[in-house]
Amino acid sequence: MDRADAQALTLCVVYSPHAGAVDCVDLQLPAGATLADALRASGLLERHPGIELESAKVGIWGKACTLDTPLRDGDRVELYRPLAVDPKEARRLRYRSHRERVRKG
């Protein structure tokens, strides 16, 4: 392994455009790369044109981060899509649906 390879970061960038679909890109970037660098290099922004990088929610291994966060070897960079339904409202709707099924049954 030469010196350049020793300083390269190997990481994965993932995005789920909708339930059941995952777009995953394995990358090698130079040491000192940031989360924004990884997202730009991944090609996700071109494949999913609705994503606005400056306002997107992003993270590393499930922990929210900023675009200028430096990366480490082995990181999993995640791009989060907006929630379609507020989690509390979704829970209420599931409870209401369950209660109606129990009454009918």
C-alpha angles and dihedrals in degrees: 000000000000126000094262092055091049090059096044118106118224112205145148127237117201137186130172109207090188140351112300096017126097127181107201125181125186113211143180115210133173120265111273094039117146133220090259090053090054093049092050093046093048095068091227092122091057094045093048105037095180091073116102105199096202093057100031122117109239138174149164119244092344096311117115114243139170125254092252094058110127115237130231129208111278096022121152107217113204130198111200124211119219117269113260092206131020107256092232092052091048090053091050091050092050091049092048091049092048092049091052092050091051092051092051094045 
